Amino acid sequence: MHLRFEHPYILFLLLFSVASFIIFKIQLGRYFTRSVVCFCHDEKERKVFLHKRNFSAVFFLAAWCFAVIGTAGPLYGTKSGLIRKSGSEIIFVFDVSRSMLVSDVLPSRLASASFCAKSILDGLSGIPCGIVLVKGSSVLSVPLTTDYSSLYALIPNLSPALVTSPGSGLSDGLLTASSSFSQDRDNAAFIILFSDGDETSGDLVNAAFKLREKNIVLFAVGTGTAEGQEIDIYPGEGKTEMKLTTLNETLLESAVNSAGGQSAFMRVTDSGLPGEILSSVTPDDSGSILVAGSSPVNHRPAFLVLALFCFIAGVAFRSYWRKN
C-alpha cells in the first residue's frame, strides 16, 4: 500500500521550511558576529552556543514539517468495516457463451438469467445501471444510465451471437465491468454476474480479488444445475461431439469468497433472489448506503501530535537555553 495524501497541494508549504532555514542561518551568522563573540570566552563556548541554538531551530522546523504533512492528510494502510456511500451503481454481467443455451433450467439458462435480471431492474429506480456481455471476450453493451429503456430492450434478446469470440472468459467480464463504474462519484459499486461458471479462459477468482481492492460487491448468480445437460460443441460444422456442461458452483463460490465483503453466491432458481439483491443495492431514505469494505487509514492525528510535541520541545529548549 503506497503513501498518498488527501490534499497533496498543501505539501507545497514545505518549501517554506527550506526558505526559513536559509533565513535562520543568515540571521544566526549576523547575530554571531554582532553579539556572541562579546560574551563567549573562547571558541569552545561559541560552538556550544551555536549548537544549542541550532538544536532548538531543528525542533521548530520539524514541528512545521509535521504540521504540514498532517494537514495534507497522509493515507497509508487500510482498515476494514462499513463504509457509507452516497448512492449505488450496478453493472449486470451476462455470460452469453453457448453453454448458457442448455435447458436444464427452463426455458434455458440464458432466458432464466434474463427473467431474473428484469425482475431486479423492475425494482430499481434512479440507480445507474449498465450491461456487460461476456463470451470469449467482453463488451460494455450499455454504459451506466438511469434510462432503463436500453436495458429493457437488450435483456430479453440476449444471445451468444451478440459476442463473436468463442469460449467463456468470465474474468474479462468482471474486469470490464469494474472499469465501467463512475470514477468521480462516491457510489457503492455492485456487479451482478449471471453465469453457469463454465470458464474456458482467464482466472475468475483472481479477477474477483481485484474487486475486493476496489470495494466492489459481487453477486454471482449461478444458472444451471449440478446434473447439467449435454451440448454439441461443433454445431453446424458437419460433425457432432456432445459435452456435458454443469453449473460450476465451486468456481462461482470461490470468486465470491475472493471478492469478500457483502459479496454472495445465489442460484437463479432461488425464489427470493430479486428481493435479496434489491435490499442490498437500494440506498436508504437519506440516499446513502452502507457497504462492507476497506478504507485507507488517515494518519493526520499522529503527525499533528508530533508537530505539537516538537513545538513544545523547541519552546522548552529555547527557554532553557536563554536561562543558561
C-alpha positions as a LaTeX table, in Angstrom:
\begin{tabular}{lrrr}
\hline
Residue & $x$ (\AA) & $y$ (\AA) & $z$ (\AA) \\
\hline
Met1 & 0.00 & 0.00 & 0.00 \\
His2 & 1.62 & 3.25 & $-1.16$ \\
Leu3 & 1.54 & 6.54 & 0.69 \\
Arg4 & $-0.83$ & 9.19 & $-0.66$ \\
Phe5 & $-2.45$ & 12.37 & 0.62 \\
Glu6 & $-5.99$ & 13.71 & 0.83 \\
His7 & $-4.83$ & 17.24 & $-0.02$ \\
Pro8 & $-1.42$ & 16.87 & $-1.69$ \\
Tyr9 & $-1.27$ & 20.53 & $-2.77$ \\
Ile10 & $-0.73$ & 21.52 & 0.88 \\
Leu11 & 2.68 & 19.85 & 0.74 \\
Phe12 & 3.95 & 22.86 & $-1.21$ \\
Leu13 & 4.07 & 24.65 & 2.14 \\
Leu14 & 7.10 & 22.51 & 2.94 \\
Leu15 & 9.04 & 24.83 & 0.65 \\
Phe16 & 8.68 & 27.50 & 3.33 \\
Ser17 & 10.72 & 25.31 & 5.68 \\
Val18 & 13.64 & 25.44 & 3.26 \\
Ala19 & 13.36 & 29.22 & 2.93 \\
Ser20 & 13.02 & 29.71 & 6.70 \\
Phe21 & 16.08 & 27.52 & 7.34 \\
Ile22 & 18.17 & 29.62 & 4.95 \\
Ile23 & 16.96 & 32.86 & 6.57 \\
Phe24 & 17.69 & 31.41 & 10.01 \\
Lys25 & 21.26 & 30.55 & 9.06 \\
Ile26 & 21.81 & 34.05 & 7.67 \\
Gln27 & 20.40 & 35.74 & 10.77 \\
Leu28 & 22.36 & 33.42 & 13.02 \\
Gly29 & 25.58 & 34.41 & 11.26 \\
Arg30 & 24.84 & 38.11 & 11.78 \\
Tyr31 & 23.88 & 37.52 & 15.42 \\
Phe32 & 27.08 & 35.59 & 15.97 \\
Thr33 & 29.35 & 38.33 & 14.61 \\
Arg34 & 27.41 & 41.04 & 16.46 \\
Ser35 & 26.85 & 39.53 & 19.93 \\
Val36 & 28.17 & 36.04 & 20.54 \\
Val37 & 31.83 & 36.97 & 20.30 \\
Cys38 & 31.34 & 39.58 & 23.04 \\
Phe39 & 30.17 & 37.30 & 25.87 \\
Cys40 & 31.64 & 33.93 & 24.88 \\
His41 & 35.04 & 33.43 & 26.47 \\
Asp42 & 36.57 & 31.04 & 23.97 \\
Glu43 & 35.97 & 29.06 & 20.78 \\
Lys44 & 34.53 & 26.08 & 22.66 \\
Glu45 & 31.83 & 28.24 & 24.30 \\
Arg46 & 30.90 & 29.74 & 20.96 \\
Lys47 & 30.47 & 26.28 & 19.40 \\
Val48 & 28.26 & 25.13 & 22.32 \\
Phe49 & 26.13 & 28.26 & 21.99 \\
Leu50 & 25.62 & 27.78 & 18.26 \\
His51 & 24.93 & 24.07 & 18.72 \\
Lys52 & 22.15 & 24.73 & 21.24 \\
Arg53 & 20.59 & 27.44 & 19.13 \\
Asn54 & 20.63 & 25.17 & 16.06 \\
Phe55 & 19.10 & 22.39 & 18.12 \\
Ser56 & 16.04 & 24.47 & 19.10 \\
Ala57 & 15.66 & 25.59 & 15.48 \\
Val58 & 15.56 & 21.95 & 14.38 \\
Phe59 & 12.61 & 21.32 & 16.72 \\
Phe60 & 10.66 & 24.26 & 15.26 \\
Leu61 & 11.48 & 23.16 & 11.73 \\
Ala62 & 10.33 & 19.61 & 12.46 \\
Ala63 & 7.11 & 20.95 & 14.03 \\
Trp64 & 6.36 & 22.90 & 10.86 \\
Cys65 & 7.04 & 19.90 & 8.60 \\
Phe66 & 4.91 & 17.52 & 10.68 \\
Ala67 & 2.09 & 20.09 & 10.80 \\
Val68 & 2.11 & 20.50 & 7.01 \\
Ile69 & 2.18 & 16.73 & 6.39 \\
Gly70 & $-0.59$ & 16.16 & 8.92 \\
Thr71 & $-2.78$ & 18.86 & 7.37 \\
Ala72 & $-2.27$ & 17.25 & 3.94 \\
Gly73 & $-3.86$ & 14.07 & 5.32 \\
Pro74 & $-1.39$ & 11.20 & 4.85 \\
Leu75 & $-3.15$ & 7.95 & 3.89 \\
Tyr76 & $-1.35$ & 4.66 & 4.39 \\
Gly77 & $-2.63$ & 1.13 & 5.05 \\
Thr78 & $-6.26$ & 0.02 & 5.13 \\
Lys79 & $-8.90$ & $-0.86$ & 7.70 \\
Ser80 & $-11.99$ & $-3.00$ & 7.18 \\
Gly81 & $-15.51$ & $-2.06$ & 8.20 \\
Leu82 & $-18.72$ & $-0.47$ & 6.99 \\
Ile83 & $-18.35$ & 2.44 & 4.60 \\
Arg84 & $-21.14$ & 4.93 & 3.87 \\
Lys85 & $-21.51$ & 5.72 & 0.18 \\
Ser86 & $-23.61$ & 8.46 & $-1.38$ \\
Gly87 & $-25.50$ & 6.12 & $-3.74$ \\
Ser88 & $-25.37$ & 2.92 & $-5.81$ \\
Glu89 & $-24.30$ & 1.81 & $-9.29$ \\
Ile90 & $-24.95$ & $-1.62$ & $-10.80$ \\
Ile91 & $-23.38$ & $-3.46$ & $-13.73$ \\
Phe92 & $-25.15$ & $-6.61$ & $-14.97$ \\
Val93 & $-22.65$ & $-9.09$ & $-16.45$ \\
Phe94 & $-24.25$ & $-11.76$ & $-18.64$ \\
Asp95 & $-22.39$ & $-14.89$ & $-19.70$ \\
Val96 & $-23.63$ & $-15.41$ & $-23.27$ \\
Ser97 & $-21.50$ & $-18.44$ & $-24.10$ \\
Arg98 & $-23.20$ & $-21.37$ & $-25.87$ \\
Ser99 & $-23.41$ & $-23.39$ & $-22.64$ \\
Met100 & $-25.98$ & $-20.84$ & $-21.43$ \\
Leu101 & $-28.42$ & $-22.12$ & $-24.08$ \\
Val102 & $-28.97$ & $-25.52$ & $-22.48$ \\
Ser103 & $-32.34$ & $-26.11$ & $-20.86$ \\
Asp104 & $-31.52$ & $-27.85$ & $-17.58$ \\
Val105 & $-33.12$ & $-24.69$ & $-16.17$ \\
Leu106 & $-36.27$ & $-23.99$ & $-18.14$ \\
Pro107 & $-36.68$ & $-22.47$ & $-20.63$ \\
Ser108 & $-32.87$ & $-22.09$ & $-20.77$ \\
Arg109 & $-30.07$ & $-20.83$ & $-18.58$ \\
Leu110 & $-29.80$ & $-17.57$ & $-20.52$ \\
Ala111 & $-33.56$ & $-16.99$ & $-20.59$ \\
Ser112 & $-33.74$ & $-17.60$ & $-16.83$ \\
Ala113 & $-30.95$ & $-15.09$ & $-16.29$ \\
Ser114 & $-32.81$ & $-12.56$ & $-18.45$ \\
Phe115 & $-36.04$ & $-13.02$ & $-16.50$ \\
Cys116 & $-34.23$ & $-12.66$ & $-13.14$ \\
Ala117 & $-32.37$ & $-9.52$ & $-14.27$ \\
Lys118 & $-35.61$ & $-7.97$ & $-15.49$ \\
Ser119 & $-37.21$ & $-8.65$ & $-12.08$ \\
Ile120 & $-34.32$ & $-6.87$ & $-10.37$ \\
Leu121 & $-34.49$ & $-3.96$ & $-12.81$ \\
Asp122 & $-38.23$ & $-3.60$ & $-12.17$ \\
Gly123 & $-37.46$ & $-2.90$ & $-8.51$ \\
Leu124 & $-34.86$ & $-0.22$ & $-9.17$ \\
Ser125 & $-35.44$ & 3.48 & $-9.55$ \\
Gly126 & $-32.89$ & 6.16 & $-10.35$ \\
Ile127 & $-29.89$ & 3.87 & $-9.76$ \\
Pro128 & $-27.42$ & 3.97 & $-12.68$ \\
Cys129 & $-27.18$ & 0.54 & $-14.33$ \\
Gly130 & $-25.19$ & $-0.92$ & $-17.21$ \\
Ile131 & $-24.70$ & $-4.22$ & $-19.04$ \\
Val132 & $-21.56$ & $-6.15$ & $-19.94$ \\
Leu133 & $-21.76$ & $-9.19$ & $-22.21$ \\
Val134 & $-19.03$ & $-11.81$ & $-21.96$ \\
Lys135 & $-18.14$ & $-14.84$ & $-24.02$ \\
Gly136 & $-14.55$ & $-15.34$ & $-25.20$ \\
Ser137 & $-14.11$ & $-11.61$ & $-24.64$ \\
Ser138 & $-16.32$ & $-8.96$ & $-23.08$ \\
Val139 & $-18.01$ & $-5.80$ & $-24.25$ \\
Leu140 & $-19.75$ & $-2.94$ & $-22.44$ \\
Ser141 & $-23.07$ & $-3.06$ & $-24.30$ \\
Val142 & $-24.90$ & $-0.48$ & $-22.18$ \\
Pro143 & $-22.87$ & 2.11 & $-20.22$ \\
Leu144 & $-24.19$ & 3.30 & $-16.86$ \\
Thr145 & $-27.51$ & 5.06 & $-17.29$ \\
Thr146 & $-30.69$ & 5.85 & $-15.36$ \\
Asp147 & $-32.73$ & 5.50 & $-18.57$ \\
Tyr148 & $-33.61$ & 1.82 & $-18.37$ \\
Ser149 & $-35.16$ & 1.64 & $-21.84$ \\
Ser150 & $-31.91$ & 0.44 & $-23.42$ \\
Leu151 & $-31.53$ & $-2.23$ & $-20.73$ \\
Tyr152 & $-35.13$ & $-3.43$ & $-21.17$ \\
Ala153 & $-34.54$ & $-3.62$ & $-24.92$ \\
Leu154 & $-31.38$ & $-5.75$ & $-24.63$ \\
Ile155 & $-32.16$ & $-8.12$ & $-21.74$ \\
Pro156 & $-34.93$ & $-10.15$ & $-23.49$ \\
Asn157 & $-32.75$ & $-10.53$ & $-26.61$ \\
Leu158 & $-29.57$ & $-11.90$ & $-25.07$ \\
Ser159 & $-27.83$ & $-14.34$ & $-27.38$ \\
Pro160 & $-24.37$ & $-15.84$ & $-28.00$ \\
Ala161 & $-24.49$ & $-14.14$ & $-31.40$ \\
Leu162 & $-24.06$ & $-10.73$ & $-29.71$ \\
Val163 & $-20.37$ & $-11.50$ & $-28.99$ \\
Thr164 & $-18.40$ & $-13.17$ & $-31.77$ \\
Ser165 & $-15.36$ & $-14.55$ & $-29.90$ \\
Pro166 & $-15.73$ & $-18.22$ & $-28.86$ \\
Gly167 & $-15.25$ & $-19.62$ & $-25.35$ \\
Ser168 & $-16.05$ & $-18.14$ & $-21.96$ \\
Gly169 & $-13.71$ & $-15.60$ & $-20.33$ \\
Leu170 & $-15.63$ & $-14.60$ & $-17.21$ \\
Ser171 & $-12.65$ & $-12.84$ & $-15.66$ \\
Asp172 & $-12.55$ & $-10.42$ & $-18.59$ \\
Gly173 & $-16.20$ & $-9.61$ & $-17.97$ \\
Leu174 & $-15.53$ & $-8.69$ & $-14.33$ \\
Leu175 & $-12.57$ & $-6.50$ & $-15.28$ \\
Thr176 & $-14.58$ & $-4.70$ & $-17.96$ \\
Ala177 & $-17.42$ & $-4.11$ & $-15.50$ \\
Ser178 & $-15.12$ & $-2.87$ & $-12.73$ \\
Ser179 & $-13.59$ & $-0.26$ & $-15.05$ \\
Ser180 & $-17.04$ & 0.94 & $-16.18$ \\
Phe181 & $-18.13$ & 2.48 & $-12.88$ \\
Ser182 & $-18.04$ & 6.24 & $-12.35$ \\
Gln183 & $-14.64$ & 7.47 & $-11.22$ \\
Asp184 & $-15.82$ & 10.87 & $-9.94$ \\
Arg185 & $-18.62$ & 9.65 & $-7.66$ \\
Asp186 & $-18.56$ & 8.20 & $-4.18$ \\
Asn187 & $-21.10$ & 5.48 & $-5.03$ \\
Ala188 & $-21.28$ & 1.87 & $-3.89$ \\
Ala189 & $-20.49$ & $-0.42$ & $-6.84$ \\
Phe190 & $-22.26$ & $-3.74$ & $-7.46$ \\
Ile191 & $-21.65$ & $-6.37$ & $-10.13$ \\
Ile192 & $-24.37$ & $-8.96$ & $-10.74$ \\
Leu193 & $-22.87$ & $-11.86$ & $-12.70$ \\
Phe194 & $-25.19$ & $-14.38$ & $-14.38$ \\
Ser195 & $-23.21$ & $-17.45$ & $-15.39$ \\
Asp196 & $-23.01$ & $-21.23$ & $-15.21$ \\
Gly197 & $-19.34$ & $-20.95$ & $-14.23$ \\
Asp198 & $-18.15$ & $-22.78$ & $-17.32$ \\
Glu199 & $-14.92$ & $-20.79$ & $-17.74$ \\
Thr200 & $-12.61$ & $-21.74$ & $-20.61$ \\
Ser201 & $-10.04$ & $-18.96$ & $-20.26$ \\
Gly202 & $-8.85$ & $-16.43$ & $-17.71$ \\
Asp203 & $-8.90$ & $-16.56$ & $-13.91$ \\
Leu204 & $-12.24$ & $-15.58$ & $-12.39$ \\
Val205 & $-11.05$ & $-15.91$ & $-8.78$ \\
Asn206 & $-8.11$ & $-13.55$ & $-9.36$ \\
Ala207 & $-10.35$ & $-11.03$ & $-11.13$ \\
Ala208 & $-12.77$ & $-11.19$ & $-8.19$ \\
Phe209 & $-9.93$ & $-10.41$ & $-5.79$ \\
Lys210 & $-9.28$ & $-7.20$ & $-7.73$ \\
Leu211 & $-12.90$ & $-6.24$ & $-7.00$ \\
Arg212 & $-12.11$ & $-6.51$ & $-3.29$ \\
Glu213 & $-9.35$ & $-3.94$ & $-3.72$ \\
Lys214 & $-11.89$ & $-1.52$ & $-5.21$ \\
Asn215 & $-14.67$ & $-2.28$ & $-2.67$ \\
Ile216 & $-16.91$ & $-3.65$ & $-5.44$ \\
Val217 & $-19.57$ & $-6.11$ & $-4.30$ \\
Leu218 & $-20.04$ & $-9.23$ & $-6.45$ \\
Phe219 & $-23.32$ & $-11.14$ & $-6.66$ \\
Ala220 & $-22.65$ & $-14.37$ & $-8.58$ \\
Val221 & $-25.94$ & $-15.85$ & $-9.77$ \\
Gly222 & $-25.48$ & $-19.48$ & $-10.80$ \\
Thr223 & $-27.58$ & $-20.55$ & $-13.79$ \\
Gly224 & $-27.86$ & $-24.29$ & $-14.34$ \\
Thr225 & $-27.96$ & $-27.49$ & $-12.33$ \\
Ala226 & $-25.41$ & $-29.90$ & $-10.88$ \\
Glu227 & $-26.71$ & $-32.61$ & $-13.21$ \\
Gly228 & $-26.32$ & $-30.38$ & $-16.24$ \\
Gln229 & $-27.03$ & $-31.23$ & $-19.84$ \\
Glu230 & $-25.07$ & $-32.14$ & $-22.95$ \\
Ile231 & $-24.36$ & $-29.65$ & $-25.71$ \\
Asp232 & $-22.90$ & $-30.05$ & $-29.20$ \\
Ile233 & $-19.56$ & $-28.22$ & $-29.21$ \\
Tyr234 & $-19.40$ & $-28.22$ & $-33.05$ \\
Pro235 & $-22.83$ & $-27.00$ & $-34.15$ \\
Gly236 & $-23.34$ & $-26.70$ & $-37.90$ \\
Glu237 & $-19.82$ & $-27.90$ & $-38.75$ \\
Gly238 & $-20.76$ & $-31.29$ & $-40.21$ \\
Lys239 & $-19.78$ & $-33.26$ & $-37.13$ \\
Thr240 & $-21.22$ & $-33.83$ & $-33.72$ \\
Glu241 & $-19.40$ & $-34.01$ & $-30.38$ \\
Met242 & $-21.50$ & $-33.82$ & $-27.25$ \\
Lys243 & $-20.11$ & $-32.39$ & $-23.99$ \\
Leu244 & $-21.73$ & $-32.34$ & $-20.59$ \\
Thr245 & $-21.99$ & $-28.83$ & $-19.11$ \\
Thr246 & $-22.97$ & $-28.34$ & $-15.48$ \\
Leu247 & $-23.27$ & $-25.49$ & $-13.02$ \\
Asn248 & $-19.79$ & $-24.92$ & $-11.59$ \\
Glu249 & $-20.81$ & $-23.77$ & $-8.12$ \\
Thr250 & $-17.28$ & $-24.27$ & $-6.76$ \\
Leu251 & $-15.79$ & $-21.67$ & $-9.11$ \\
Leu252 & $-18.54$ & $-19.12$ & $-8.51$ \\
Glu253 & $-18.41$ & $-19.54$ & $-4.72$ \\
Ser254 & $-14.61$ & $-19.22$ & $-4.79$ \\
Ala255 & $-14.95$ & $-15.98$ & $-6.76$ \\
Val256 & $-17.42$ & $-14.62$ & $-4.21$ \\
Asn257 & $-15.10$ & $-15.52$ & $-1.32$ \\
Ser258 & $-12.23$ & $-13.84$ & $-3.14$ \\
Ala259 & $-14.29$ & $-10.66$ & $-3.65$ \\
Gly260 & $-15.13$ & $-10.58$ & 0.08 \\
Gly261 & $-17.32$ & $-8.02$ & 1.81 \\
Gln262 & $-21.04$ & $-8.39$ & 1.13 \\
Ser263 & $-20.46$ & $-10.50$ & $-1.99$ \\
Ala264 & $-22.70$ & $-13.55$ & $-2.23$ \\
Phe265 & $-23.42$ & $-16.62$ & $-4.34$ \\
Met266 & $-27.04$ & $-17.32$ & $-5.32$ \\
Arg267 & $-28.90$ & $-19.59$ & $-7.71$ \\
Val268 & $-31.17$ & $-18.27$ & $-10.41$ \\
Thr269 & $-33.84$ & $-20.69$ & $-9.16$ \\
Asp270 & $-33.94$ & $-19.10$ & $-5.68$ \\
Ser271 & $-37.41$ & $-17.58$ & $-5.29$ \\
Gly272 & $-36.29$ & $-14.66$ & $-3.12$ \\
Leu273 & $-33.25$ & $-13.75$ & $-5.20$ \\
Pro274 & $-34.51$ & $-10.44$ & $-6.72$ \\
Gly275 & $-35.69$ & $-9.14$ & $-3.36$ \\
Glu276 & $-32.46$ & $-10.11$ & $-1.63$ \\
Ile277 & $-30.35$ & $-8.27$ & $-4.18$ \\
Leu278 & $-32.65$ & $-5.25$ & $-4.17$ \\
Ser279 & $-32.41$ & $-4.93$ & $-0.39$ \\
Ser280 & $-28.62$ & $-4.89$ & $-0.67$ \\
Val281 & $-28.25$ & $-2.37$ & $-3.51$ \\
Thr282 & $-31.01$ & 0.13 & $-2.66$ \\
Pro283 & $-29.94$ & 3.25 & $-0.70$ \\
Asp284 & $-31.85$ & 4.24 & 2.44 \\
Asp285 & $-34.20$ & 7.21 & 2.80 \\
Ser286 & $-31.25$ & 9.58 & 3.07 \\
Gly287 & $-30.00$ & 8.45 & $-0.35$ \\
Ser288 & $-26.86$ & 6.82 & 1.06 \\
Ile289 & $-25.92$ & 3.19 & 1.56 \\
Leu290 & $-23.66$ & 1.25 & 3.90 \\
Val291 & $-21.39$ & $-1.37$ & 2.36 \\
Ala292 & $-18.65$ & $-3.55$ & 3.79 \\
Gly293 & $-15.19$ & $-2.78$ & 2.54 \\
Ser294 & $-11.79$ & $-1.36$ & 3.34 \\
Ser295 & $-10.80$ & 2.26 & 3.54 \\
Pro296 & $-7.37$ & 3.94 & 3.78 \\
Val297 & $-6.11$ & 4.84 & 7.24 \\
Asn298 & $-5.63$ & 8.58 & 7.77 \\
His299 & $-2.55$ & 9.29 & 9.90 \\
Arg300 & $-3.29$ & 13.02 & 10.31 \\
Pro301 & $-3.70$ & 12.86 & 14.14 \\
Ala302 & $-0.31$ & 11.18 & 14.62 \\
Phe303 & 1.52 & 13.82 & 12.58 \\
Leu304 & $-0.27$ & 16.70 & 14.33 \\
Val305 & 0.66 & 15.24 & 17.73 \\
Leu306 & 4.29 & 15.01 & 16.57 \\
Ala307 & 4.11 & 18.64 & 15.41 \\
Leu308 & 2.79 & 19.73 & 18.81 \\
Phe309 & 5.46 & 17.73 & 20.62 \\
Cys310 & 8.26 & 19.24 & 18.53 \\
Phe311 & 6.90 & 22.77 & 19.02 \\
Ile312 & 6.68 & 22.36 & 22.82 \\
Ala313 & 10.16 & 20.81 & 22.86 \\
Gly314 & 11.51 & 23.72 & 20.82 \\
Val315 & 9.95 & 26.30 & 23.17 \\
Ala316 & 11.21 & 24.44 & 26.25 \\
Phe317 & 14.71 & 24.05 & 24.88 \\
Arg318 & 14.85 & 27.70 & 23.82 \\
Ser319 & 13.71 & 28.84 & 27.29 \\
Tyr320 & 16.28 & 26.62 & 28.96 \\
Trp321 & 19.00 & 27.85 & 26.64 \\
Arg322 & 18.22 & 31.52 & 27.39 \\
Lys323 & 18.31 & 30.94 & 31.17 \\
Asn324 & 21.68 & 29.30 & 30.90 \\
\hline
\end{tabular}
